[in-house]
Amino acid sequence: MFGLADRGRVAAGQRADLILVSGDPLTDITTTRAIERIWRGGIACDRRAFVASAAEAEQLDAFDAQLAKVVAAVRERWPS
């Protein structure tokens, strides 16, 4: 609409401001509170800057630990 060819999709070489949430916000708007990752200008942001409480920080730490295990398992199964 604005003629900005480097926006509007998630792909290599495109600009990206992206928020990844747990769930489908089209069916449950409260999933917009369950932020998993944030990218601004294609660069990952520190989610802790967006955490509102100590309990949320603990949940974030637990999620990061789970994610690290999954990434390690994937890398072990499919080495680059």
Secondary structure, DSSP 8 states (H G I E B T S, - for coil): ----TT-SS--TTS---EEEESS-TTT-GGGGG-EEEEEETTEE--GGGG--SHHHHHHHHHHHHHHHHHHHHHHHHS--
